[in-house]
């Protein structure tokens, strides 16, 4: 067989393979044509260019690494622990609810917490008397009370939470709550408190001091001043494992979002986030190694809680994703975050509170913490602006927006007019 003859046969085979691969039925052609036509109409109505749409919605890149068919979970209860990066997860859940027309169990009236620091009661949810078991998402701050939460959420609800190393959590609590916690009010430095905690911590006002000791233990509904007997601690850990299908770790936040995405059968775009409710580097206090060890002793219940679920976190990754796939998806997540930052964020970076002119984007300030935020890039198309706004809007304003949408007949939590 001549070389020319061989090439002709090879080219013919390639053509037939191509023809087979791309042959479509007339019905499919019509469906594609109609779908593309509707897409162009949508883009025109929202004053967008096709290139902007492709870039914004990521429709030709970053295929989801999870190929196994599954059904997205839409009934979710997130225990929003304090100073753990939980505001970011609330933002993710609020966005998922809005994008999928789901109902959120929001705090009733003008409040923004679900009864915290007291134990949660179902009546603290707006509309509970007529909407019990019809909510999809629950994620505002509360002190966990399973029997009451179960009155609100459907039986097939997925429960999860997030934990942070107590050494950095306590430092954050000191900055955010210094003016409101009796144990911290007379101090300028957390190291001074750690030198002699019982000098400043008064057991007679436990509710007022909850952010000064074992905060996460308290948020899960347990006594943050309890004696740490081995049997007691073990029983609490087993109780949490029984009630919560997943516990994430703040120090591995990107890995946590990828794990959450895979377990809930969500898309990468669902868990993309911008960092929220965070401080300037200058307002973060560095603790000595000795004082970090003192935190572990002072917040020993939180330390045991954190260590236990840090182990189960990595075990869960190995069982569900594997480290190789995890790393690939983390890289995709970070790449998408960088791309959206360029699209959405004014100057492409976080801003000091004094630089943010839009009152609806100014983050709530607390204690001595200097909390950063974002400005929205100008000139964005309508739908792009909505998506970008939801990524950067602070928690308080986001809660008020959702409340106004779900309960238009109720008085507003905040004045949202421009």
C-alpha positions as CSV (number, residue, x, y, z in Angstrom):
1,X,0.0,0.0,0.0
2,X,1.4,3.4,-1.0
3,X,1.9,6.1,1.5
4,X,-0.6,8.3,-0.4
5,X,-3.2,5.6,-0.3
6,X,-2.6,5.1,3.4
7,X,-3.1,8.8,4.1
8,X,-6.3,8.8,2.1
9,X,-7.7,5.9,4.1
10,X,-6.6,7.6,7.4
11,X,-8.2,10.9,6.5
12,X,-11.4,9.2,5.4
13,X,-11.5,7.4,8.8
14,X,-11.0,10.6,10.7
15,X,-13.8,12.2,8.7
16,X,-16.2,9.4,9.5
17,X,-15.3,9.6,13.2
18,X,-15.9,13.3,13.2
19,X,-19.2,12.9,11.3
20,X,-20.3,10.3,13.8
21,X,-19.3,12.3,16.8
22,X,-21.1,15.5,15.7
23,X,-24.1,14.0,13.9
24,X,-27.2,15.4,15.6
25,X,-30.9,14.7,15.1
26,X,-33.0,17.4,13.7
27,X,-34.7,17.8,17.1
28,X,-31.4,18.4,18.8
29,X,-30.6,21.0,16.1
30,X,-33.9,22.8,16.8
31,X,-33.4,22.7,20.5
32,X,-29.9,24.1,20.3
33,X,-31.1,26.9,18.0
34,X,-33.9,27.9,20.3
35,X,-31.7,27.7,23.3
36,X,-29.1,29.9,21.8
37,X,-31.7,32.4,20.6
38,X,-33.2,32.6,24.1
39,X,-29.6,33.1,25.5
40,X,-29.0,36.0,23.1
41,X,-32.4,37.6,24.0
42,X,-31.5,37.3,27.7
43,X,-28.1,38.9,27.1
44,X,-29.6,41.8,25.1
45,X,-32.3,42.4,27.8
46,X,-29.6,42.6,30.5
47,X,-27.5,45.0,28.4
48,X,-24.6,42.5,28.2
49,X,-22.1,41.5,25.5
50,X,-21.8,37.8,24.6
51,X,-18.1,37.8,25.7
52,X,-19.1,39.3,29.0
53,X,-21.7,36.6,29.5
54,X,-19.3,33.8,28.7
55,X,-16.8,35.3,31.2
56,X,-19.3,36.0,33.9
57,X,-21.2,32.8,33.9
58,X,-18.2,30.6,33.1
59,X,-20.2,28.5,30.5
60,X,-17.2,27.3,28.5
61,X,-14.7,26.7,31.3
62,X,-14.0,25.0,34.6
63,X,-16.1,21.8,34.1
64,X,-17.3,20.4,37.3
65,X,-14.9,17.7,38.4
66,X,-17.7,15.7,40.0
67,X,-19.0,13.5,37.1
68,X,-21.1,11.1,39.2
69,X,-24.8,11.8,38.7
70,X,-26.4,13.1,41.9
71,X,-29.3,15.2,43.1
72,X,-28.4,18.7,44.6
73,X,-29.3,19.0,48.2
74,X,-31.6,21.9,48.8
75,X,-32.7,21.5,52.5
76,X,-29.7,22.7,54.6
77,X,-29.2,23.8,58.2
78,X,-25.9,25.5,58.9
79,X,-25.0,26.1,62.5
80,X,-23.3,29.5,62.2
81,X,-20.6,29.5,64.9
82,X,-19.0,32.7,65.9
83,X,-15.6,34.0,64.5
84,X,-15.1,31.0,62.3
85,X,-15.5,32.5,58.8
86,X,-19.2,31.6,59.0
87,X,-20.3,34.8,57.5
88,X,-18.9,33.6,54.2
89,X,-20.8,30.4,54.4
90,X,-24.0,32.3,55.2
91,X,-23.4,34.4,52.0
92,X,-23.0,31.2,50.0
93,X,-26.2,29.8,51.3
94,X,-28.1,33.0,50.8
95,X,-26.9,33.1,47.2
96,X,-27.9,29.5,46.6
97,X,-31.3,30.2,48.0
98,X,-31.9,33.2,45.8
99,X,-30.6,31.5,42.7
100,X,-32.8,28.5,43.2
101,X,-35.9,30.2,44.5
102,X,-35.6,28.6,48.0
103,X,-37.1,29.8,51.2
104,X,-34.8,30.8,54.1
105,X,-35.7,30.6,57.8
106,X,-35.0,34.2,58.7
107,X,-35.1,35.9,62.1
108,X,-38.5,37.5,62.9
109,X,-39.1,41.2,63.0
110,X,-36.2,43.6,63.2
111,X,-33.7,41.0,64.6
112,X,-30.7,39.5,62.8
113,X,-30.0,36.5,65.1
114,X,-32.3,33.6,65.8
115,X,-32.5,34.2,69.6
116,X,-28.7,34.0,70.3
117,X,-27.4,34.0,73.0
118,X,-30.5,32.2,74.4
119,X,-31.4,28.7,73.2
120,X,-33.2,28.8,69.8
121,X,-37.0,28.6,69.7
122,X,-38.9,27.9,66.5
123,X,-41.2,30.9,67.1
124,X,-38.1,33.1,66.5
125,X,-38.3,32.3,62.7
126,X,-40.4,34.7,60.6
127,X,-43.6,32.9,59.4
128,X,-43.1,29.8,61.4
129,X,-46.7,29.4,62.4
130,X,-47.7,28.9,58.7
131,X,-44.5,27.6,57.1
132,X,-43.2,24.9,59.5
133,X,-41.2,22.3,57.6
134,X,-41.4,24.3,54.4
135,X,-38.1,26.2,54.8
136,X,-35.1,25.1,52.8
137,X,-32.2,27.0,54.3
138,X,-31.4,28.0,57.9
139,X,-28.1,29.7,58.6
140,X,-28.4,32.9,60.8
141,X,-26.7,32.9,64.2
142,X,-28.4,30.7,66.9
143,X,-27.6,28.6,69.8
144,X,-28.3,25.1,68.6
145,X,-31.4,23.4,70.0
146,X,-32.1,20.3,67.8
147,X,-35.7,19.7,68.9
148,X,-36.7,23.3,68.0
149,X,-34.8,23.4,64.8
150,X,-36.5,20.1,63.8
151,X,-39.8,21.9,64.1
152,X,-38.8,24.4,61.5
153,X,-36.8,22.3,58.9
154,X,-37.9,19.3,56.8
155,X,-37.0,15.8,58.0
156,X,-34.4,15.3,55.2
157,X,-32.4,18.4,56.1
158,X,-28.6,18.3,55.9
159,X,-26.9,19.6,59.0
160,X,-23.4,21.0,59.0
161,X,-21.2,23.6,60.8
162,X,-17.6,24.9,60.9
163,X,-14.9,25.1,63.6
164,X,-11.8,27.2,64.1
165,X,-8.6,26.7,66.1
166,X,-9.5,28.3,69.5
167,X,-6.2,30.1,69.7
168,X,-7.1,32.4,66.8
169,X,-10.8,32.3,67.6
170,X,-10.3,33.8,71.0
171,X,-8.0,36.5,69.6
172,X,-10.7,37.4,67.1
173,X,-13.4,37.4,69.9
174,X,-11.3,39.8,71.9
175,X,-11.1,42.3,69.1
176,X,-14.8,42.0,68.1
177,X,-16.4,41.9,71.5
178,X,-14.0,43.8,73.8
179,X,-16.6,46.5,74.5
180,X,-19.4,44.2,75.3
181,X,-17.9,41.4,77.3
182,X,-17.2,42.0,81.0
183,X,-14.2,39.7,81.0
184,X,-12.4,41.9,78.3
185,X,-13.7,45.4,79.0
186,X,-10.9,46.5,81.3
187,X,-8.1,45.1,79.2
188,X,-6.2,46.4,76.2
189,X,-4.3,43.2,75.5
190,X,-5.4,39.5,75.3
191,X,-2.1,38.4,76.7
192,X,-3.0,40.2,79.9
193,X,-6.2,38.2,80.1
194,X,-4.5,34.9,79.4
195,X,-2.0,35.6,82.2
196,X,-4.8,35.2,84.8
197,X,-8.2,34.5,83.2
198,X,-10.1,33.9,86.4
199,X,-9.2,37.4,87.6
200,X,-11.4,38.8,84.9
201,X,-13.9,36.0,84.1
202,X,-16.9,36.0,86.3
203,X,-19.1,32.9,86.4
204,X,-22.0,34.8,87.9
205,X,-22.6,36.5,84.4
206,X,-22.1,33.5,82.1
207,X,-24.3,34.7,79.3
208,X,-22.4,38.0,79.0
209,X,-19.1,36.2,78.9
210,X,-19.9,33.5,76.3
211,X,-17.4,34.9,73.8
212,X,-14.6,34.7,76.3
213,X,-14.5,30.9,76.8
214,X,-15.4,27.8,74.8
215,X,-17.6,29.8,72.3
216,X,-18.1,27.0,69.8
217,X,-19.1,24.6,72.6
218,X,-21.7,27.1,73.6
219,X,-23.0,27.6,70.0
220,X,-23.5,23.9,69.7
221,X,-25.9,24.2,72.7
222,X,-23.7,22.9,75.6
223,X,-22.4,24.4,78.8
224,X,-19.2,26.3,78.0
225,X,-18.2,26.2,81.7
226,X,-18.8,22.5,82.2
227,X,-16.2,20.2,83.8
228,X,-14.3,18.4,81.1
229,X,-14.7,14.8,82.2
230,X,-13.7,12.3,79.6
231,X,-17.1,10.6,79.5
232,X,-18.9,14.0,79.2
233,X,-16.7,15.2,76.4
234,X,-17.0,11.9,74.5
235,X,-20.8,11.9,74.8
236,X,-21.0,15.5,73.4
237,X,-18.7,14.7,70.5
238,X,-20.8,11.6,69.7
239,X,-24.0,13.7,70.0
240,X,-22.7,16.2,67.5
241,X,-21.6,13.5,65.1
242,X,-25.1,12.0,65.3
243,X,-26.9,15.3,64.5
244,X,-24.4,16.9,62.0
245,X,-23.5,15.2,58.7
246,X,-20.5,17.4,58.2
247,X,-18.2,19.7,60.2
248,X,-15.8,21.9,58.3
249,X,-12.5,23.6,59.3
250,X,-11.8,27.3,59.0
251,X,-8.1,26.9,58.5
252,X,-8.8,24.8,55.4
253,X,-11.6,27.0,54.0
254,X,-11.1,26.3,50.3
255,X,-10.9,22.5,51.0
256,X,-14.0,22.9,53.1
257,X,-16.0,24.5,50.3
258,X,-14.9,21.9,47.8
259,X,-15.9,19.1,50.2
260,X,-19.3,20.8,50.8
261,X,-19.8,21.2,47.1
262,X,-19.2,17.5,46.4
263,X,-21.3,16.2,49.3
264,X,-24.3,18.5,48.5
265,X,-23.9,17.9,44.7
266,X,-23.6,21.6,44.0
267,X,-21.6,23.3,41.3
268,X,-18.3,25.2,41.7
269,X,-20.1,28.5,41.1
270,X,-22.3,27.8,44.1
271,X,-19.4,27.8,46.5
272,X,-17.2,30.6,45.0
273,X,-16.8,33.3,47.7
274,X,-15.1,36.5,48.6
275,X,-13.7,36.9,52.1
276,X,-16.2,38.8,54.3
277,X,-16.3,40.3,57.8
278,X,-12.5,40.2,58.1
279,X,-10.1,42.7,59.8
280,X,-7.1,44.6,58.7
281,X,-3.8,42.9,59.4
282,X,-2.8,45.7,61.7
283,X,-5.8,45.0,64.1
284,X,-4.8,41.3,64.5
285,X,-2.9,40.6,67.7
286,X,0.0,38.1,67.7
287,X,0.0,35.7,70.6
288,X,3.2,34.1,72.0
289,X,3.6,30.3,71.8
290,X,3.1,30.2,75.6
291,X,-0.2,32.1,75.4
292,X,-1.5,29.9,72.5
293,X,-1.0,26.9,74.8
294,X,-2.8,28.8,77.6
295,X,-5.8,29.3,75.2
296,X,-5.9,25.6,74.7
297,X,-6.1,25.1,78.4
298,X,-8.6,27.9,79.0
299,X,-10.8,26.9,76.1
300,X,-10.1,23.2,76.6
301,X,-13.6,22.1,75.5
302,X,-13.3,24.0,72.2
303,X,-9.8,22.6,71.7
304,X,-11.1,19.0,72.1
305,X,-14.0,19.7,69.8
306,X,-11.7,21.2,67.2
307,X,-9.1,18.4,67.3
308,X,-11.8,15.7,67.0
309,X,-13.5,17.2,63.9
310,X,-10.2,18.2,62.3
311,X,-9.5,14.5,62.2
312,X,-12.9,13.5,60.8
313,X,-12.6,16.3,58.2
314,X,-9.6,14.8,56.6
315,X,-11.0,11.3,56.9
316,X,-14.1,12.5,55.1
317,X,-12.0,14.0,52.2
318,X,-10.2,10.7,51.8
319,X,-13.5,8.8,51.7
320,X,-15.4,11.1,49.3
321,X,-12.9,12.9,47.1
322,X,-9.3,12.0,47.6
323,X,-6.5,14.4,48.0
324,X,-5.5,14.5,44.3
325,X,-9.0,15.5,43.1
326,X,-9.3,17.9,46.1
327,X,-6.2,19.8,45.1
328,X,-7.4,20.1,41.5
329,X,-10.8,21.5,42.6
330,X,-9.2,23.9,45.0
331,X,-7.1,25.3,42.2
332,X,-10.3,25.7,40.1
333,X,-12.0,27.5,43.0
334,X,-9.2,29.9,43.5
335,X,-8.9,30.6,39.8
336,X,-12.6,31.4,39.6
337,X,-12.4,33.7,42.7
338,X,-9.5,35.6,41.0
339,X,-11.5,36.0,37.8
340,X,-14.6,37.2,39.7
341,X,-12.5,39.7,41.7
342,X,-11.4,41.2,38.5
343,X,-14.9,41.4,37.2
344,X,-16.7,42.7,40.3
345,X,-14.4,44.5,42.8
346,X,-13.5,48.1,42.6
347,X,-9.7,48.4,42.3
348,X,-9.6,44.6,42.5
349,X,-9.0,44.4,46.2
350,X,-10.7,44.9,49.6
351,X,-11.2,48.4,50.9
352,X,-11.0,50.1,54.3
353,X,-14.4,51.1,55.7
354,X,-13.6,54.8,55.1
355,X,-13.2,54.2,51.3
356,X,-16.6,52.5,50.8
357,X,-19.1,55.2,49.8
358,X,-22.2,53.0,49.3
359,X,-23.8,52.6,52.7
360,X,-25.4,49.3,51.6
361,X,-21.9,47.8,51.2
362,X,-20.3,49.2,54.4
363,X,-19.6,46.3,56.8
364,X,-20.8,46.5,60.4
365,X,-18.0,47.5,62.8
366,X,-17.6,45.9,66.2
367,X,-15.3,46.5,69.2
368,X,-11.7,47.4,68.2
369,X,-11.9,45.4,65.0
370,X,-11.2,47.3,61.8
371,X,-13.5,45.4,59.4
372,X,-12.8,45.5,55.7
373,X,-15.2,45.5,52.8
374,X,-15.5,45.9,49.1
375,X,-16.6,48.5,46.5
376,X,-18.6,47.4,43.5
377,X,-17.0,48.1,40.1
378,X,-19.0,50.7,38.1
379,X,-20.4,50.1,34.6
380,X,-21.5,46.5,35.1
381,X,-24.4,45.1,33.2
382,X,-27.6,44.6,35.2
383,X,-27.4,40.8,35.9
384,X,-23.6,41.0,36.3
385,X,-24.1,43.7,38.9
386,X,-26.6,41.6,40.8
387,X,-24.3,38.7,41.0
388,X,-21.3,40.8,42.0
389,X,-23.4,42.6,44.6
390,X,-24.5,39.4,46.2
391,X,-20.9,38.2,46.5
392,X,-19.7,41.3,48.4
393,X,-22.8,42.5,50.3
394,X,-22.3,42.3,54.1
395,X,-24.3,39.9,56.2
396,X,-26.6,42.4,57.8
397,X,-27.7,44.0,54.5
398,X,-28.0,40.6,52.8
399,X,-30.3,39.3,55.5
400,X,-32.4,42.5,55.1
401,X,-32.6,42.0,51.4
402,X,-33.8,38.4,51.6
403,X,-36.3,39.4,54.3
404,X,-37.8,42.1,52.1
405,X,-38.0,39.6,49.2
406,X,-39.7,36.9,51.2
407,X,-41.9,39.1,53.3
408,X,-42.7,42.2,51.2
409,X,-45.7,43.0,53.4
410,X,-43.6,43.2,56.6
411,X,-41.7,46.3,57.8
412,X,-38.1,46.3,56.5
413,X,-35.2,45.3,58.8
414,X,-33.1,48.1,57.2
415,X,-33.7,51.0,54.9
416,X,-32.5,49.6,51.6
417,X,-33.3,52.6,49.5
418,X,-30.4,54.4,47.7
